[in-house]
Amino acid sequence: MNSMFVLQMVAIAAVFYFFIMRPQQKKVKQEKEFESGLKVGDKIITKSGFHGKIAELTETTAIIETMSGKLKIERSAISLEMTAALNKKA
């Protein structure tokens, strides 16, 4: 009975890792690669919905040009999914 309990706990831990933790780690890695691959002139959409084009980049921030002016934002505020969908249409 004791070994069955341990086996069940190991199975639960494996399911937790492969269905919850591993996909989250892959997403974080993908977002970091996306952020480091940004360059001046890229059209982007922020997570809050602002559309713009990158005018300047620093290590942690970006200045984007929008129809109403320039905004300084954190690189992490740029949406991977929405920007990819925007650039797929164009």
C-alpha positions as CSV (number, residue, x, y, z in Angstrom):
1,M,0.0,0.0,0.0
2,N,2.8,2.4,0.8
3,S,4.6,1.9,-2.5
4,M,1.3,2.5,-4.4
5,F,0.9,5.8,-2.6
6,V,4.5,6.8,-3.5
7,L,3.9,5.8,-7.1
8,Q,0.7,7.9,-7.3
9,M,2.5,10.9,-5.9
10,V,5.3,10.5,-8.4
11,A,2.7,10.3,-11.2
12,I,1.0,13.4,-10.0
13,A,4.3,15.3,-9.9
14,A,5.1,14.2,-13.4
15,V,1.7,15.3,-14.7
16,F,2.1,18.6,-12.9
17,Y,5.5,19.2,-14.4
18,F,4.7,18.2,-18.0
19,F,1.3,19.9,-18.2
20,I,1.8,23.0,-16.1
21,M,5.5,23.9,-15.4
22,R,7.2,22.9,-18.7
23,P,4.8,24.9,-21.0
24,Q,5.2,27.9,-18.8
25,Q,9.0,27.7,-18.9
26,K,8.8,27.4,-22.7
27,K,6.6,30.5,-22.9
28,V,8.9,32.5,-20.7
29,K,11.9,31.5,-22.9
30,Q,10.0,32.4,-26.1
31,E,9.1,35.8,-24.7
32,K,12.7,36.6,-23.8
33,E,13.9,35.6,-27.3
34,F,11.2,37.8,-28.8
35,E,12.2,40.8,-26.6
36,S,15.9,40.4,-27.5
37,G,15.0,40.1,-31.2
38,L,13.2,43.4,-31.4
39,K,14.7,46.1,-33.6
40,V,14.1,49.7,-34.5
41,G,11.3,50.0,-37.2
42,D,9.4,46.9,-36.0
43,K,5.6,47.3,-35.8
44,I,4.3,46.2,-32.4
45,I,1.3,46.0,-30.2
46,T,1.6,46.4,-26.5
47,K,-0.2,44.2,-24.0
48,S,-2.5,47.1,-23.2
49,G,-3.4,47.5,-26.9
50,F,-1.3,50.4,-28.1
51,H,-0.1,50.1,-31.7
52,G,3.1,51.6,-32.8
53,K,6.5,51.3,-34.4
54,I,9.7,51.1,-32.4
55,A,11.7,54.3,-32.7
56,E,14.5,53.6,-30.1
57,L,15.5,50.7,-28.0
58,T,17.5,50.4,-24.7
59,E,18.3,47.3,-22.7
60,T,14.9,47.4,-20.8
61,T,12.8,50.0,-22.5
62,A,11.5,51.0,-26.0
63,I,10.3,54.3,-27.4
64,I,7.4,53.7,-29.8
65,E,5.8,56.1,-32.2
66,T,2.1,56.1,-32.2
67,M,-0.4,58.2,-34.1
68,S,-0.6,60.5,-31.1
69,G,3.1,60.8,-30.3
70,K,5.9,58.9,-28.7
71,L,5.6,56.6,-25.7
72,K,8.3,55.1,-23.5
73,I,7.4,51.6,-22.5
74,E,9.1,48.5,-20.9
75,R,10.1,45.9,-23.5
76,S,8.2,43.3,-21.4
77,A,5.0,45.3,-22.2
78,I,5.2,44.4,-25.9
79,S,2.8,41.5,-26.7
80,L,4.4,38.5,-28.4
81,E,1.1,37.1,-29.6
82,M,-0.6,40.3,-30.8
83,T,2.6,41.5,-32.5
84,A,3.0,38.2,-34.3
85,A,-0.6,38.4,-35.5
86,L,-0.1,42.0,-36.7
87,N,3.0,41.1,-38.7
88,K,1.4,38.0,-40.1
89,K,-1.4,40.0,-41.7
90,A,1.0,42.5,-43.2
